[in-house]
Amino acid sequence: MSSSKSSNRLVVPGARDAMDKFKMEAAREVGVNLQDGYNGDITARQAGSIGGQMVKKMIESYENGMK
């Protein structure tokens, strides 16, 4: 793996706040208590459930846009 740059970059400048809000919303929906800032104390299962919920909502949004 390359150590030069992170691949976790957003395409749209300024979208970080919206993505953080989206992540917090998804965490609430799956019952994970996220704090602003560092959340290294959550389990991999909890982190995965947040990411999974985010993907699920993005797919639903895309599918609704296709109608």
CHARMM internal coordinates of N, CA and C (Angstrom, degrees):
IC EDIT
DIST 1 N 1 CA 1.4561
DIST 1 CA 1 C 1.5122
ANGL 1 N 1 CA 1 C 110.34
DIST 1 C 2 N 1.2813
ANGL 1 CA 1 C 2 N 116.25
DIHE 1 N 1 CA 1 C 2 N 142.44
DIST 2 N 2 CA 1.4510
ANGL 1 C 2 N 2 CA 121.66
DIHE 1 CA 1 C 2 N 2 CA 178.78
DIST 2 CA 2 C 1.5216
ANGL 2 N 2 CA 2 C 110.62
DIHE 1 C 2 N 2 CA 2 C -77.48
DIST 2 C 3 N 1.3014
ANGL 2 CA 2 C 3 N 116.36
DIHE 2 N 2 CA 2 C 3 N 139.29
DIST 3 N 3 CA 1.4590
ANGL 2 C 3 N 3 CA 119.87
DIHE 2 CA 2 C 3 N 3 CA 178.81
DIST 3 CA 3 C 1.5121
ANGL 3 N 3 CA 3 C 111.78
DIHE 2 C 3 N 3 CA 3 C -106.45
DIST 3 C 4 N 1.3453
ANGL 3 CA 3 C 4 N 117.04
DIHE 3 N 3 CA 3 C 4 N 12.69
DIST 4 N 4 CA 1.4573
ANGL 3 C 4 N 4 CA 119.82
DIHE 3 CA 3 C 4 N 4 CA -175.22
DIST 4 CA 4 C 1.5191
ANGL 4 N 4 CA 4 C 113.27
DIHE 3 C 4 N 4 CA 4 C -75.55
DIST 4 C 5 N 1.3129
ANGL 4 CA 4 C 5 N 118.62
DIHE 4 N 4 CA 4 C 5 N -50.95
DIST 5 N 5 CA 1.4633
ANGL 4 C 5 N 5 CA 121.64
DIHE 4 CA 4 C 5 N 5 CA -178.15
DIST 5 CA 5 C 1.5140
ANGL 5 N 5 CA 5 C 110.29
DIHE 4 C 5 N 5 CA 5 C -140.84
DIST 5 C 6 N 1.3133
ANGL 5 CA 5 C 6 N 115.21
DIHE 5 N 5 CA 5 C 6 N 150.09
DIST 6 N 6 CA 1.4568
ANGL 5 C 6 N 6 CA 120.64
DIHE 5 CA 5 C 6 N 6 CA 176.74
DIST 6 CA 6 C 1.5186
ANGL 6 N 6 CA 6 C 109.94
DIHE 5 C 6 N 6 CA 6 C -73.40
DIST 6 C 7 N 1.3135
ANGL 6 CA 6 C 7 N 116.88
DIHE 6 N 6 CA 6 C 7 N 141.93
DIST 7 N 7 CA 1.4570
ANGL 6 C 7 N 7 CA 120.32
DIHE 6 CA 6 C 7 N 7 CA 176.45
DIST 7 CA 7 C 1.5234
ANGL 7 N 7 CA 7 C 110.96
DIHE 6 C 7 N 7 CA 7 C -90.11
DIST 7 C 8 N 1.3153
ANGL 7 CA 7 C 8 N 117.01
DIHE 7 N 7 CA 7 C 8 N 3.03
DIST 8 N 8 CA 1.4597
ANGL 7 C 8 N 8 CA 122.69
DIHE 7 CA 7 C 8 N 8 CA -177.32
DIST 8 CA 8 C 1.5346
ANGL 8 N 8 CA 8 C 110.17
DIHE 7 C 8 N 8 CA 8 C -92.69
DIST 8 C 9 N 1.3248
ANGL 8 CA 8 C 9 N 115.26
DIHE 8 N 8 CA 8 C 9 N 54.95
DIST 9 N 9 CA 1.4574
ANGL 8 C 9 N 9 CA 120.73
DIHE 8 CA 8 C 9 N 9 CA -179.25
DIST 9 CA 9 C 1.5191
ANGL 9 N 9 CA 9 C 109.79
DIHE 8 C 9 N 9 CA 9 C -106.93
DIST 9 C 10 N 1.3216
ANGL 9 CA 9 C 10 N 116.36
DIHE 9 N 9 CA 9 C 10 N 143.88
DIST 10 N 10 CA 1.4568
ANGL 9 C 10 N 10 CA 120.95
DIHE 9 CA 9 C 10 N 10 CA 177.06
DIST 10 CA 10 C 1.5225
ANGL 10 N 10 CA 10 C 109.37
DIHE 9 C 10 N 10 CA 10 C -87.27
DIST 10 C 11 N 1.3132
ANGL 10 CA 10 C 11 N 116.50
DIHE 10 N 10 CA 10 C 11 N 143.90
DIST 11 N 11 CA 1.4644
ANGL 10 C 11 N 11 CA 121.91
DIHE 10 CA 10 C 11 N 11 CA -178.40
DIST 11 CA 11 C 1.5206
ANGL 11 N 11 CA 11 C 110.36
DIHE 10 C 11 N 11 CA 11 C -73.83
DIST 11 C 12 N 1.3233
ANGL 11 CA 11 C 12 N 116.92
DIHE 11 N 11 CA 11 C 12 N -38.77
DIST 12 N 12 CA 1.4649
ANGL 11 C 12 N 12 CA 121.50
DIHE 11 CA 11 C 12 N 12 CA -176.97
DIST 12 CA 12 C 1.5296
ANGL 12 N 12 CA 12 C 109.25
DIHE 11 C 12 N 12 CA 12 C -95.64
DIST 12 C 13 N 1.3341
ANGL 12 CA 12 C 13 N 117.10
DIHE 12 N 12 CA 12 C 13 N 117.76
DIST 13 N 13 CA 1.4626
ANGL 12 C 13 N 13 CA 119.19
DIHE 12 CA 12 C 13 N 13 CA 177.62
DIST 13 CA 13 C 1.5300
ANGL 13 N 13 CA 13 C 110.51
DIHE 12 C 13 N 13 CA 13 C -60.43
DIST 13 C 14 N 1.3000
ANGL 13 CA 13 C 14 N 117.31
DIHE 13 N 13 CA 13 C 14 N 138.13
DIST 14 N 14 CA 1.4544
ANGL 13 C 14 N 14 CA 120.72
DIHE 13 CA 13 C 14 N 14 CA 178.95
DIST 14 CA 14 C 1.5196
ANGL 14 N 14 CA 14 C 113.98
DIHE 13 C 14 N 14 CA 14 C 86.98
DIST 14 C 15 N 1.3215
ANGL 14 CA 14 C 15 N 117.88
DIHE 14 N 14 CA 14 C 15 N 1.12
DIST 15 N 15 CA 1.4664
ANGL 14 C 15 N 15 CA 120.53
DIHE 14 CA 14 C 15 N 15 CA -178.47
DIST 15 CA 15 C 1.5229
ANGL 15 N 15 CA 15 C 112.27
DIHE 14 C 15 N 15 CA 15 C -82.77
DIST 15 C 16 N 1.3112
ANGL 15 CA 15 C 16 N 118.15
DIHE 15 N 15 CA 15 C 16 N -7.19
DIST 16 N 16 CA 1.4671
ANGL 15 C 16 N 16 CA 122.00
DIHE 15 CA 15 C 16 N 16 CA -176.89
DIST 16 CA 16 C 1.5269
ANGL 16 N 16 CA 16 C 111.90
DIHE 15 C 16 N 16 CA 16 C -55.69
DIST 16 C 17 N 1.3359
ANGL 16 CA 16 C 17 N 117.43
DIHE 16 N 16 CA 16 C 17 N -46.19
DIST 17 N 17 CA 1.4677
ANGL 16 C 17 N 17 CA 120.49
DIHE 16 CA 16 C 17 N 17 CA -179.08
DIST 17 CA 17 C 1.5228
ANGL 17 N 17 CA 17 C 111.84
DIHE 16 C 17 N 17 CA 17 C -61.97
DIST 17 C 18 N 1.3256
ANGL 17 CA 17 C 18 N 116.98
DIHE 17 N 17 CA 17 C 18 N -42.03
DIST 18 N 18 CA 1.4630
ANGL 17 C 18 N 18 CA 120.83
DIHE 17 CA 17 C 18 N 18 CA 179.30
DIST 18 CA 18 C 1.5260
ANGL 18 N 18 CA 18 C 110.52
DIHE 17 C 18 N 18 CA 18 C -65.10
DIST 18 C 19 N 1.3251
ANGL 18 CA 18 C 19 N 117.72
DIHE 18 N 18 CA 18 C 19 N -40.40
DIST 19 N 19 CA 1.4602
ANGL 18 C 19 N 19 CA 121.00
DIHE 18 CA 18 C 19 N 19 CA 179.16
DIST 19 CA 19 C 1.5291
ANGL 19 N 19 CA 19 C 110.92
DIHE 18 C 19 N 19 CA 19 C -67.73
DIST 19 C 20 N 1.3258
ANGL 19 CA 19 C 20 N 117.45
DIHE 19 N 19 CA 19 C 20 N -37.67
DIST 20 N 20 CA 1.4656
ANGL 19 C 20 N 20 CA 120.26
DIHE 19 CA 19 C 20 N 20 CA 176.95
DIST 20 CA 20 C 1.5270
ANGL 20 N 20 CA 20 C 110.82
DIHE 19 C 20 N 20 CA 20 C -64.32
DIST 20 C 21 N 1.3291
ANGL 20 CA 20 C 21 N 116.31
DIHE 20 N 20 CA 20 C 21 N -41.17
DIST 21 N 21 CA 1.4646
ANGL 20 C 21 N 21 CA 120.55
DIHE 20 CA 20 C 21 N 21 CA 177.72
DIST 21 CA 21 C 1.5293
ANGL 21 N 21 CA 21 C 110.16
DIHE 20 C 21 N 21 CA 21 C -63.78
DIST 21 C 22 N 1.3285
ANGL 21 CA 21 C 22 N 116.65
DIHE 21 N 21 CA 21 C 22 N -43.35
DIST 22 N 22 CA 1.4516
ANGL 21 C 22 N 22 CA 122.34
DIHE 21 CA 21 C 22 N 22 CA 178.41
DIST 22 CA 22 C 1.5339
ANGL 22 N 22 CA 22 C 110.92
DIHE 21 C 22 N 22 CA 22 C -60.94
DIST 22 C 23 N 1.3332
ANGL 22 CA 22 C 23 N 116.26
DIHE 22 N 22 CA 22 C 23 N -42.36
DIST 23 N 23 CA 1.4615
ANGL 22 C 23 N 23 CA 121.44
DIHE 22 CA 22 C 23 N 23 CA 179.11
DIST 23 CA 23 C 1.5251
ANGL 23 N 23 CA 23 C 110.88
DIHE 22 C 23 N 23 CA 23 C -63.85
DIST 23 C 24 N 1.3334
ANGL 23 CA 23 C 24 N 117.87
DIHE 23 N 23 CA 23 C 24 N -43.02
DIST 24 N 24 CA 1.4649
ANGL 23 C 24 N 24 CA 121.72
DIHE 23 CA 23 C 24 N 24 CA 179.51
DIST 24 CA 24 C 1.5301
ANGL 24 N 24 CA 24 C 110.42
DIHE 23 C 24 N 24 CA 24 C -64.02
DIST 24 C 25 N 1.3254
ANGL 24 CA 24 C 25 N 116.73
DIHE 24 N 24 CA 24 C 25 N -40.19
DIST 25 N 25 CA 1.4682
ANGL 24 C 25 N 25 CA 121.31
DIHE 24 CA 24 C 25 N 25 CA 178.34
DIST 25 CA 25 C 1.5296
ANGL 25 N 25 CA 25 C 110.55
DIHE 24 C 25 N 25 CA 25 C -63.19
DIST 25 C 26 N 1.3258
ANGL 25 CA 25 C 26 N 116.57
DIHE 25 N 25 CA 25 C 26 N -44.89
DIST 26 N 26 CA 1.4647
ANGL 25 C 26 N 26 CA 120.80
DIHE 25 CA 25 C 26 N 26 CA 179.01
DIST 26 CA 26 C 1.5250
ANGL 26 N 26 CA 26 C 110.48
DIHE 25 C 26 N 26 CA 26 C -64.09
DIST 26 C 27 N 1.3195
ANGL 26 CA 26 C 27 N 117.38
DIHE 26 N 26 CA 26 C 27 N -38.62
DIST 27 N 27 CA 1.4680
ANGL 26 C 27 N 27 CA 121.09
DIHE 26 CA 26 C 27 N 27 CA 179.08
DIST 27 CA 27 C 1.5278
ANGL 27 N 27 CA 27 C 110.74
DIHE 26 C 27 N 27 CA 27 C -63.40
DIST 27 C 28 N 1.3225
ANGL 27 CA 27 C 28 N 117.01
DIHE 27 N 27 CA 27 C 28 N -42.72
DIST 28 N 28 CA 1.4715
ANGL 27 C 28 N 28 CA 120.23
DIHE 27 CA 27 C 28 N 28 CA 177.90
DIST 28 CA 28 C 1.5263
ANGL 28 N 28 CA 28 C 110.44
DIHE 27 C 28 N 28 CA 28 C -61.54
DIST 28 C 29 N 1.3286
ANGL 28 CA 28 C 29 N 116.27
DIHE 28 N 28 CA 28 C 29 N -41.30
DIST 29 N 29 CA 1.4663
ANGL 28 C 29 N 29 CA 121.03
DIHE 28 CA 28 C 29 N 29 CA -177.83
DIST 29 CA 29 C 1.5236
ANGL 29 N 29 CA 29 C 112.60
DIHE 28 C 29 N 29 CA 29 C -63.64
DIST 29 C 30 N 1.3282
ANGL 29 CA 29 C 30 N 117.81
DIHE 29 N 29 CA 29 C 30 N -31.35
DIST 30 N 30 CA 1.4652
ANGL 29 C 30 N 30 CA 120.42
DIHE 29 CA 29 C 30 N 30 CA 179.98
DIST 30 CA 30 C 1.5256
ANGL 30 N 30 CA 30 C 111.99
DIHE 29 C 30 N 30 CA 30 C -99.84
DIST 30 C 31 N 1.3305
ANGL 30 CA 30 C 31 N 116.90
DIHE 30 N 30 CA 30 C 31 N 3.29
DIST 31 N 31 CA 1.4631
ANGL 30 C 31 N 31 CA 120.99
DIHE 30 CA 30 C 31 N 31 CA 174.40
DIST 31 CA 31 C 1.5138
ANGL 31 N 31 CA 31 C 115.69
DIHE 30 C 31 N 31 CA 31 C 81.06
DIST 31 C 32 N 1.3302
ANGL 31 CA 31 C 32 N 117.73
DIHE 31 N 31 CA 31 C 32 N 26.64
DIST 32 N 32 CA 1.4617
ANGL 31 C 32 N 32 CA 121.60
DIHE 31 CA 31 C 32 N 32 CA 177.59
DIST 32 CA 32 C 1.5220
ANGL 32 N 32 CA 32 C 107.98
DIHE 31 C 32 N 32 CA 32 C -104.09
DIST 32 C 33 N 1.3154
ANGL 32 CA 32 C 33 N 116.09
DIHE 32 N 32 CA 32 C 33 N 130.04
DIST 33 N 33 CA 1.4607
ANGL 32 C 33 N 33 CA 121.60
DIHE 32 CA 32 C 33 N 33 CA -178.14
DIST 33 CA 33 C 1.5252
ANGL 33 N 33 CA 33 C 109.78
DIHE 32 C 33 N 33 CA 33 C -89.51
DIST 33 C 34 N 1.3386
ANGL 33 CA 33 C 34 N 116.54
DIHE 33 N 33 CA 33 C 34 N 96.43
DIST 34 N 34 CA 1.4608
ANGL 33 C 34 N 34 CA 121.33
DIHE 33 CA 33 C 34 N 34 CA 176.18
DIST 34 CA 34 C 1.5176
ANGL 34 N 34 CA 34 C 109.63
DIHE 33 C 34 N 34 CA 34 C -92.06
DIST 34 C 35 N 1.3127
ANGL 34 CA 34 C 35 N 115.56
DIHE 34 N 34 CA 34 C 35 N 146.02
DIST 35 N 35 CA 1.4631
ANGL 34 C 35 N 35 CA 122.33
DIHE 34 CA 34 C 35 N 35 CA 175.26
DIST 35 CA 35 C 1.5270
ANGL 35 N 35 CA 35 C 107.99
DIHE 34 C 35 N 35 CA 35 C -109.25
DIST 35 C 36 N 1.3185
ANGL 35 CA 35 C 36 N 116.90
DIHE 35 N 35 CA 35 C 36 N 159.21
DIST 36 N 36 CA 1.4615
ANGL 35 C 36 N 36 CA 119.92
DIHE 35 CA 35 C 36 N 36 CA 171.47
DIST 36 CA 36 C 1.5174
ANGL 36 N 36 CA 36 C 107.53
DIHE 35 C 36 N 36 CA 36 C -67.03
DIST 36 C 37 N 1.3181
ANGL 36 CA 36 C 37 N 116.84
DIHE 36 N 36 CA 36 C 37 N 136.03
DIST 37 N 37 CA 1.4562
ANGL 36 C 37 N 37 CA 120.53
DIHE 36 CA 36 C 37 N 37 CA 179.61
DIST 37 CA 37 C 1.5132
ANGL 37 N 37 CA 37 C 112.51
DIHE 36 C 37 N 37 CA 37 C 93.92
DIST 37 C 38 N 1.3113
ANGL 37 CA 37 C 38 N 116.32
DIHE 37 N 37 CA 37 C 38 N -138.00
DIST 38 N 38 CA 1.4676
ANGL 37 C 38 N 38 CA 123.24
DIHE 37 CA 37 C 38 N 38 CA -173.39
DIST 38 CA 38 C 1.5183
ANGL 38 N 38 CA 38 C 112.13
DIHE 37 C 38 N 38 CA 38 C -70.66
DIST 38 C 39 N 1.3296
ANGL 38 CA 38 C 39 N 116.83
DIHE 38 N 38 CA 38 C 39 N 131.81
DIST 39 N 39 CA 1.4567
ANGL 38 C 39 N 39 CA 122.64
DIHE 38 CA 38 C 39 N 39 CA 177.66
DIST 39 CA 39 C 1.5298
ANGL 39 N 39 CA 39 C 110.87
DIHE 38 C 39 N 39 CA 39 C -133.32
DIST 39 C 40 N 1.3197
ANGL 39 CA 39 C 40 N 116.44
DIHE 39 N 39 CA 39 C 40 N 36.47
DIST 40 N 40 CA 1.4578
ANGL 39 C 40 N 40 CA 121.50
DIHE 39 CA 39 C 40 N 40 CA -178.01
DIST 40 CA 40 C 1.5146
ANGL 40 N 40 CA 40 C 114.05
DIHE 39 C 40 N 40 CA 40 C -69.13
DIST 40 C 41 N 1.3294
ANGL 40 CA 40 C 41 N 116.78
DIHE 40 N 40 CA 40 C 41 N -5.40
DIST 41 N 41 CA 1.4543
ANGL 40 C 41 N 41 CA 119.42
DIHE 40 CA 40 C 41 N 41 CA -178.40
DIST 41 CA 41 C 1.5265
ANGL 41 N 41 CA 41 C 113.16
DIHE 40 C 41 N 41 CA 41 C -92.37
DIST 41 C 42 N 1.3392
ANGL 41 CA 41 C 42 N 118.01
DIHE 41 N 41 CA 41 C 42 N -1.00
DIST 42 N 42 CA 1.4655
ANGL 41 C 42 N 42 CA 118.63
DIHE 41 CA 41 C 42 N 42 CA 177.30
DIST 42 CA 42 C 1.5280
ANGL 42 N 42 CA 42 C 108.76
DIHE 41 C 42 N 42 CA 42 C -83.86
DIST 42 C 43 N 1.3211
ANGL 42 CA 42 C 43 N 115.91
DIHE 42 N 42 CA 42 C 43 N 155.73
DIST 43 N 43 CA 1.4594
ANGL 42 C 43 N 43 CA 120.02
DIHE 42 CA 42 C 43 N 43 CA -178.41
DIST 43 CA 43 C 1.5275
ANGL 43 N 43 CA 43 C 110.79
DIHE 42 C 43 N 43 CA 43 C -79.47
DIST 43 C 44 N 1.3274
ANGL 43 CA 43 C 44 N 115.18
DIHE 43 N 43 CA 43 C 44 N 164.04
DIST 44 N 44 CA 1.4629
ANGL 43 C 44 N 44 CA 120.27
DIHE 43 CA 43 C 44 N 44 CA 176.59
DIST 44 CA 44 C 1.5278
ANGL 44 N 44 CA 44 C 110.24
DIHE 43 C 44 N 44 CA 44 C -62.38
DIST 44 C 45 N 1.3162
ANGL 44 CA 44 C 45 N 116.85
DIHE 44 N 44 CA 44 C 45 N -35.54
DIST 45 N 45 CA 1.4681
ANGL 44 C 45 N 45 CA 120.64
DIHE 44 CA 44 C 45 N 45 CA 178.53
DIST 45 CA 45 C 1.5287
ANGL 45 N 45 CA 45 C 110.20
DIHE 44 C 45 N 45 CA 45 C -63.33
DIST 45 C 46 N 1.3327
ANGL 45 CA 45 C 46 N 116.91
DIHE 45 N 45 CA 45 C 46 N -43.39
DIST 46 N 46 CA 1.4618
ANGL 45 C 46 N 46 CA 120.56
DIHE 45 CA 45 C 46 N 46 CA 179.28
DIST 46 CA 46 C 1.5254
ANGL 46 N 46 CA 46 C 110.57
DIHE 45 C 46 N 46 CA 46 C -64.66
DIST 46 C 47 N 1.3258
ANGL 46 CA 46 C 47 N 116.43
DIHE 46 N 46 CA 46 C 47 N -45.52
DIST 47 N 47 CA 1.4686
ANGL 46 C 47 N 47 CA 120.26
DIHE 46 CA 46 C 47 N 47 CA 179.15
DIST 47 CA 47 C 1.5241
ANGL 47 N 47 CA 47 C 110.41
DIHE 46 C 47 N 47 CA 47 C -60.96
DIST 47 C 48 N 1.3256
ANGL 47 CA 47 C 48 N 116.69
DIHE 47 N 47 CA 47 C 48 N -41.26
DIST 48 N 48 CA 1.4611
ANGL 47 C 48 N 48 CA 120.81
DIHE 47 CA 47 C 48 N 48 CA 178.85
DIST 48 CA 48 C 1.5101
ANGL 48 N 48 CA 48 C 112.46
DIHE 47 C 48 N 48 CA 48 C -65.37
DIST 48 C 49 N 1.3341
ANGL 48 CA 48 C 49 N 116.62
DIHE 48 N 48 CA 48 C 49 N -36.29
DIST 49 N 49 CA 1.4656
ANGL 48 C 49 N 49 CA 118.70
DIHE 48 CA 48 C 49 N 49 CA 179.35
DIST 49 CA 49 C 1.5269
ANGL 49 N 49 CA 49 C 110.84
DIHE 48 C 49 N 49 CA 49 C -68.56
DIST 49 C 50 N 1.3217
ANGL 49 CA 49 C 50 N 117.10
DIHE 49 N 49 CA 49 C 50 N -32.99
DIST 50 N 50 CA 1.4677
ANGL 49 C 50 N 50 CA 120.30
DIHE 49 CA 49 C 50 N 50 CA 176.81
DIST 50 CA 50 C 1.5297
ANGL 50 N 50 CA 50 C 109.65
DIHE 49 C 50 N 50 CA 50 C -67.19
DIST 50 C 51 N 1.3289
ANGL 50 CA 50 C 51 N 116.85
DIHE 50 N 50 CA 50 C 51 N -48.74
DIST 51 N 51 CA 1.4634
ANGL 50 C 51 N 51 CA 120.78
DIHE 50 CA 50 C 51 N 51 CA 178.77
DIST 51 CA 51 C 1.5153
ANGL 51 N 51 CA 51 C 111.93
DIHE 50 C 51 N 51 CA 51 C -61.40
DIST 51 C 52 N 1.3176
ANGL 51 CA 51 C 52 N 116.59
DIHE 51 N 51 CA 51 C 52 N -40.61
DIST 52 N 52 CA 1.4620
ANGL 51 C 52 N 52 CA 120.59
DIHE 51 CA 51 C 52 N 52 CA 178.46
DIST 52 CA 52 C 1.5125
ANGL 52 N 52 CA 52 C 112.10
DIHE 51 C 52 N 52 CA 52 C -63.36
DIST 52 C 53 N 1.3235
ANGL 52 CA 52 C 53 N 116.52
DIHE 52 N 52 CA 52 C 53 N -40.27
DIST 53 N 53 CA 1.4644
ANGL 52 C 53 N 53 CA 120.79
DIHE 52 CA 52 C 53 N 53 CA 178.26
DIST 53 CA 53 C 1.5343
ANGL 53 N 53 CA 53 C 110.71
DIHE 52 C 53 N 53 CA 53 C -65.61
DIST 53 C 54 N 1.3324
ANGL 53 CA 53 C 54 N 115.88
DIHE 53 N 53 CA 53 C 54 N -38.75
DIST 54 N 54 CA 1.4649
ANGL 53 C 54 N 54 CA 119.87
DIHE 53 CA 53 C 54 N 54 CA 178.38
DIST 54 CA 54 C 1.5304
ANGL 54 N 54 CA 54 C 110.29
DIHE 53 C 54 N 54 CA 54 C -62.88
DIST 54 C 55 N 1.3274
ANGL 54 CA 54 C 55 N 116.82
DIHE 54 N 54 CA 54 C 55 N -44.98
DIST 55 N 55 CA 1.4714
ANGL 54 C 55 N 55 CA 121.08
DIHE 54 CA 54 C 55 N 55 CA 179.51
DIST 55 CA 55 C 1.5237
ANGL 55 N 55 CA 55 C 110.03
DIHE 54 C 55 N 55 CA 55 C -63.20
DIST 55 C 56 N 1.3249
ANGL 55 CA 55 C 56 N 116.46
DIHE 55 N 55 CA 55 C 56 N -44.15
DIST 56 N 56 CA 1.4653
ANGL 55 C 56 N 56 CA 120.61
DIHE 55 CA 55 C 56 N 56 CA 179.50
DIST 56 CA 56 C 1.5271
ANGL 56 N 56 CA 56 C 110.68
DIHE 55 C 56 N 56 CA 56 C -57.35
DIST 56 C 57 N 1.3379
ANGL 56 CA 56 C 57 N 117.06
DIHE 56 N 56 CA 56 C 57 N -45.19
DIST 57 N 57 CA 1.4605
ANGL 56 C 57 N 57 CA 121.12
DIHE 56 CA 56 C 57 N 57 CA -179.50
DIST 57 CA 57 C 1.5310
ANGL 57 N 57 CA 57 C 111.52
DIHE 56 C 57 N 57 CA 57 C -67.35
DIST 57 C 58 N 1.3367
ANGL 57 CA 57 C 58 N 117.37
DIHE 57 N 57 CA 57 C 58 N -36.52
DIST 58 N 58 CA 1.4627
ANGL 57 C 58 N 58 CA 120.15
DIHE 57 CA 57 C 58 N 58 CA 178.22
DIST 58 CA 58 C 1.5275
ANGL 58 N 58 CA 58 C 110.77
DIHE 57 C 58 N 58 CA 58 C -66.47
DIST 58 C 59 N 1.3225
ANGL 58 CA 58 C 59 N 117.22
DIHE 58 N 58 CA 58 C 59 N -40.43
DIST 59 N 59 CA 1.4674
ANGL 58 C 59 N 59 CA 120.71
DIHE 58 CA 58 C 59 N 59 CA 178.51
DIST 59 CA 59 C 1.5231
ANGL 59 N 59 CA 59 C 110.26
DIHE 58 C 59 N 59 CA 59 C -65.74
DIST 59 C 60 N 1.3347
ANGL 59 CA 59 C 60 N 116.69
DIHE 59 N 59 CA 59 C 60 N -43.91
DIST 60 N 60 CA 1.4705
ANGL 59 C 60 N 60 CA 120.12
DIHE 59 CA 59 C 60 N 60 CA 177.46
DIST 60 CA 60 C 1.5229
ANGL 60 N 60 CA 60 C 111.04
DIHE 59 C 60 N 60 CA 60 C -59.11
DIST 60 C 61 N 1.3258
ANGL 60 CA 60 C 61 N 116.53
DIHE 60 N 60 CA 60 C 61 N -42.75
DIST 61 N 61 CA 1.4601
ANGL 60 C 61 N 61 CA 120.86
DIHE 60 CA 60 C 61 N 61 CA 179.50
DIST 61 CA 61 C 1.5278
ANGL 61 N 61 CA 61 C 111.06
DIHE 60 C 61 N 61 CA 61 C -62.89
DIST 61 C 62 N 1.3134
ANGL 61 CA 61 C 62 N 116.49
DIHE 61 N 61 CA 61 C 62 N -43.18
DIST 62 N 62 CA 1.4568
ANGL 61 C 62 N 62 CA 120.94
DIHE 61 CA 61 C 62 N 62 CA 178.61
DIST 62 CA 62 C 1.5245
ANGL 62 N 62 CA 62 C 111.12
DIHE 61 C 62 N 62 CA 62 C -63.15
DIST 62 C 63 N 1.3291
ANGL 62 CA 62 C 63 N 115.67
DIHE 62 N 62 CA 62 C 63 N -45.83
DIST 63 N 63 CA 1.4644
ANGL 62 C 63 N 63 CA 119.55
DIHE 62 CA 62 C 63 N 63 CA -179.41
DIST 63 CA 63 C 1.5303
ANGL 63 N 63 CA 63 C 111.80
DIHE 62 C 63 N 63 CA 63 C -63.34
DIST 63 C 64 N 1.3298
ANGL 63 CA 63 C 64 N 116.87
DIHE 63 N 63 CA 63 C 64 N -38.82
DIST 64 N 64 CA 1.4721
ANGL 63 C 64 N 64 CA 120.34
DIHE 63 CA 63 C 64 N 64 CA 177.85
DIST 64 CA 64 C 1.5289
ANGL 64 N 64 CA 64 C 111.07
DIHE 63 C 64 N 64 CA 64 C -66.44
DIST 64 C 65 N 1.3310
ANGL 64 CA 64 C 65 N 116.98
DIHE 64 N 64 CA 64 C 65 N -31.17
DIST 65 N 65 CA 1.4554
ANGL 64 C 65 N 65 CA 120.82
DIHE 64 CA 64 C 65 N 65 CA 178.11
DIST 65 CA 65 C 1.5226
ANGL 65 N 65 CA 65 C 112.63
DIHE 64 C 65 N 65 CA 65 C -72.88
DIST 65 C 66 N 1.3187
ANGL 65 CA 65 C 66 N 116.37
DIHE 65 N 65 CA 65 C 66 N -21.13
DIST 66 N 66 CA 1.4679
ANGL 65 C 66 N 66 CA 120.77
DIHE 65 CA 65 C 66 N 66 CA -179.34
DIST 66 CA 66 C 1.5223
ANGL 66 N 66 CA 66 C 111.69
DIHE 65 C 66 N 66 CA 66 C -80.06
DIST 66 C 67 N 1.3028
ANGL 66 CA 66 C 67 N 118.00
DIHE 66 N 66 CA 66 C 67 N -17.35
DIST 67 N 67 CA 1.4711
ANGL 66 C 67 N 67 CA 121.72
DIHE 66 CA 66 C 67 N 67 CA -176.04
DIST 67 CA 67 C 1.5023
ANGL 67 N 67 CA 67 C 111.87
DIHE 66 C 67 N 67 CA 67 C -74.03
END
COOR INIT
IC SEED 1 N 1 CA 1 C
IC BUILD
